[in-house]
Amino acid sequence: MLHEWNIGVLFLAKATSAPTRSDLRWEFATMAAGVALFAVALVAIVNFFFRRRTRDLTLVYFGVFCILYATRLLAHVSFVRALFNEPGKFWDYLTWLITCTIILPCSLFVYQVVGEHIRKLIRWLLAAQTAFAVFGIAAAALGASLIKLNEANSVVVLGTFVATGVFLAARTRRSGPRTPLSYEVRVLLGGFLVWLLFIVEANLSGLGIVHWRDVEFLGFLFFVASLRYVAARRTFGNEERLAAIKSELEIARRIQFSTLPQSNPTLAGLEIAARYVPMSAVAGDFYDFLVVDARRVGILIADVTGHGVPAALIASMLKVAFAGQVSHAHDPAAVIAGLNRSLCGKFEEHFITAAYLFVDLERGVLRYSAAGHPPLMLVSRAGGPAREIEENGLMLGMFPEAVYSSVEIPIGEEDRGLLYTDGVLEARDAADEEFGKRRCKEFLQSHAKLAAPAFADTLLANIAAFSGQNPTRPPEDDITLLVLDFQSGRA
């Protein structure tokens, strides 16, 4: 900026004569302002790292802006220069380097605060300012005159103000009635206008029109106070919003868990172990039971595409639709088709994979149908290979006239069935290799002797170890699994 070169000229003039007590007082005030700005900047950056979950970069841009300005301010203090054994040319180039770059964090700060209708202009200005900064630093390194470069910088700064004013005026005329400025923008404008008065004073003093001391830094301190207020307001406001969202997600999580079965059905000859591991507070996985009588039960497992609240809401819709299928619970194809008809047209950009298994302990058979879901796996706990049962139709919620079929499977007293969502198969290790069907079948065979609850817990632990999950790295997808152990006790 033009006034910075004027400050440098004034400093050289003062250096030729012994400083007066008044000069020393002003230098002390300038140095105190610089140190205060450094402290404020460091506090802002530290606050960002302690509150980084807000992901608001205004504190960082504010801190960098203050550090650059404080460094340039202190570079003009004779006491600071005396502390370092550097020639005057070094300080001139340091000042120029900061002058070229200081506008960038300031513009980035403004970009975070203003509305989208202004951001396009800020992006163009940032591109122009970055280009000039690269040009100015390279030109100074090649020996160009700093006086000429400062004049060019003044043109860029004035051009920025003019371009902004023209853009805002044109937009106001084009869009009709003027859109009220946000509270944060009004605070920034107020602080900047105060600083601008001090900048004008500094330039008039440098040109010899007035003979006042350089007090431009006082105006900058006022502007910094407005920046700090806006940055703090945004940070704490974001934290309040995040806290409100977290509270709402916790309520949603409790509601969703209430839609899941609170206990598993108890049937003689069947033990069921269920495990539900959402990747976030709420999830799109779902399972439920339709108990027909003491010997027959229907089991649904489903997976809504996507994660979070939208998927959880669709999963709650699935529960209502599933409750309406009780009249034909014995017919898996009819249940899946009924769910599909109930859900089609209820949502966009989502679909559901599902599998329905009807257990008839009286006859010793399973009936199975699915809609784009991973296959049912069966193994005998007495030994032997695991096998896949796949009877898939189209995913739910997309095609109202989709047709589904079912398959009937005989079961033995030592059989184990495994229903699961794709979070089991798609868990990935560090090499991006999936857990997959092969590992799942091998685990099913090698751990057949474990009781159903222990098997479910061990499988989850094995998947977690495979994919490197820990408290800082949650699952990459929701995981739900149902272990069905068929035992003696059938009539």
SEROSE-23028 format. One record per residue (C-alpha): residue in one letter; x negated, z, y negated. Coordinates in steps of 0.25 Angstrom, whole numbers, plus 5000, padded with zeros to 4 digits. Each point is the difference from the previous one (the first is absolute). Layout:
N
aXZY;...
//
This chain:
491
m500050005000;l499549974986;h500050154996;e499050035011;w498949914994;n500350064986;i499850145006;g498649955006;v499649954986;l500450134993;f499250085011;l498749924997;a500250024985;k500150155002;a498850005009;t499149964989;s500350134992;a500050155004;p501450045005;t500850094991;r500850125005;s501349924998;d499449895009;l499650105011;r501450065000;w500649865002;e499049975011;f500350135006;a501549974999;t499849865006;m499250065012;a501050105003;a501149895000;g499149925010;v499850125009;a501550044999;l500449855004;f499050015012;a500750135005;v501449944998;a499649875008;l499450085011;v501250095001;a500949885001;i499249935011;v499950135008;n501550024999;f500249865005;f499250025013;f500750135002;r501449944998;r499649865005;r501349995009;t500749964987;r499249875000;d500149994985;l498749954994;t500350044985;l499150125001;v498849925005;y500149904989;f500250114990;g498850075005;v499149885000;f500549964986;c499650144995;i498750005006;l499649864994;y500550054986;a499350135001;t498749935004;r500049914989;l500450114990;l498850095005;a499149884999;h500150004985;v499650154999;s498550024996;f499950125008;v500449935013;r499149894997;a498950104998;l500250065014;f499649865006;n498749934998;e500749864998;p499849904989;g501149974990;k500349875006;f500450075013;w501150074993;d500449884993;y500249925013;l500650125007;t501150004989;w500249855001;l500250025016;i501050104998;t500749924988;c500149885010;t500750085011;i500850124994;i501249914997;l500249985015;p500350145005;c500950014988;s500849875003;l500150055015;f500650134995;v501049934992;y500349905011;q500450125009;v501050064989;v500749874994;g501249935007;e499849875008;h500449914988;i498750054993;r499150005012;k499949855001;l499450004986;i499150125003;r499449925012;w499749884992;l499350094989;l499250075012;a499549875004;a499649964986;q499350134998;t499350005013;a499549864997;f499550044986;a499350135006;v499249925010;f499749904989;g499650114990;i499150075010;a499349885005;a499849954985;a499450134996;a499150005013;l499549864995;g499650054986;a501349964992;s500150074987;l500850135001;i500649984986;k500649865004;l500550065013;n500750114993;e500649904991;a500549935012;n500650135006;s500750024987;v500749875001;v500450035015;v500650134996;l500749954989;g500549885008;t500550105011;f500850074989;v500649874994;a500349945014;t500750135004;g500850004987;v500449855002;f500450025014;l500950124997;a500649934988;a500349875008;r500650085012;t500950084991;r500549874993;r500249935014;s500750125007;g500950044989;p500250154996;r498750075001;t499850095013;p499750144996;l498650045003;s499850115010;y499650144996;e498649985006;v499849874992;r500550074987;v499050115002;l498849915002;l500449914988;g500150134991;g498650045005;f499449864998;l500649994986;v499350134996;w498749955006;l500249874993;l500050074986;f498750065003;i499449875005;v500449934987;e499450124992;a498749985008;n499949854997;l500350024986;s498950114999;g499149905007;l500249894990;g499850104989;i501449994994;v500250155003;h498950115001;w500650095010;r499350065012;d500249935014;v501250085006;e500549895008;f499850095013;l501050094995;g501149895001;f499549975013;l500250145005;f501450004995;f500249875008;v499350065012;a501050125000;s501149905000;l499449935012;r499850135007;y501450044998;v500549875006;a499150005012;a500350155003;r501549974998;r499949885010;t499250085010;f500950125000;g501349924999;n499549925013;e499750135007;e501450054997;r500649875005;l499150015013;a500550145002;a501449954999;i499849895009;k499350095010;s501250104999;e501049895003;l499149955012;e500050135006;i501550014999;a500149865006;r499150045011;r500950125003;i501249915000;q499449905009;f499550105010;s501450065000;t500549865005;l499150015012;p500450075013;q499850154998;s499850015015;n499949915012;p501149995010;t499950085012;l500449935013;a499750045014;g498949905005;l499549964987;e499050064990;i499849944986;a498950024991;a500149944986;r498949994989;y500249954986;v498849984991;p500349944986;m498949944992;s500650054987;a501050104996;v501149915005;a500049895010;g500749885006;d499950055015;f501350055006;y500550055014;d501350065005;f500850035012;l501449975005;v500450105010;v501149955009;d500150115010;a499150095008;r499449885008;r499949894990;v499449994986;g499749884991;i498650004992;l499749924988;i498749984993;a499849924988;d499049964989;v500449954986;t499049904994;g499250064988;h499850154997;g500550114991;v501450024994;p500649865001;a499650005015;a500650145002;l501349974993;i500249885010;a499650095011;s501250104996;m500949885000;l499649975014;k500450145004;v501449984995;a500149865007;f499550065013;a501050115000;g501149895000;q499449945013;v500550125009;s501149925006;h499149905007;a498850095002;h499849965014;d499849854996;p498649994993;a500349854996;a501350044993;v499350124993;i498949914994;a501049894996;g500950114994;l498950054992;n499649874995;r501449964995;s500150144993;l498749984993;c500049854996;g500249984985;k499750144997;f498649984995;e499049904996;e498549985003;h500150095012;f500349995014;i500050105012;t499450005014;a500750085010;a500150035015;y501250075007;l499950065014;f501250055008;v499650105010;d501050025012;l499550115009;e501249995008;r499749865005;g498450014998;v499949884991;l499649974985;r500649894992;y499249954989;s500149914988;a499249984987;a499949924987;g498649964997;h499450135005;p498750045008;p500450005015;l500450125008;m498950055009;l500250065014;v499050075009;s500250085013;r499450144999;a499649995015;g499149894996;g499949854998;p499949904988;a500950014988;r500949894997;e500749944988;i501549984998;e500349904989;e501449954997;n500049964986;g500949934990;l499949974985;m499750124991;l501250084994;g500649974987;m499749854998;f500949915009;p501450065001;e500349905012;a498750045008;v500350025015;y499350105008;s499850035015;s499750125009;v499250025013;e500350115011;i498850075006;p500050105012;i499350134997;g499350105010;e499950154999;e498549994996;d500249894989;r499650024986;g500549914989;l499449984986;l500749954987;y499249994988;t499949934986;d498949904997;g499250114993;v499550035013;l499549865004;e499549964986;a499150134997;r498749944997;d498550055001;a498949984991;a499749865006;d501549964997;e500350005014;e501450045004;f500450115010;g500849895007;k500949995012;r498850015010;r499550134995;c501450065000;k500349955014;e498650065005;f500350134993;l501450005006;q499449995014;s498850094999;h500850124994;a501249985009;k499950155005;l500250064987;a501350064996;a500849924990;p499750094988;a498550015003;f500049855003;a500649974986;d499150094993;t498749945007;l500449864997;l500250034985;a498650075000;n499449885007;i500649904990;a499550094989;a498650015005;f500049855003;s500449974986;g499150104993;q501250084994;n499850134993;p500650084989;t499449914990;r500449875007;p501550005005;p500549905010;e500149864995;d501549995006;d501150095004;i499950045015;t501250045008;l500050015015;l500950055011;v499550045014;l501150005011;d499650075013;f501049985012;q500050115010;s500750055012;g501450064997;r500849885001;a501350025007;
//
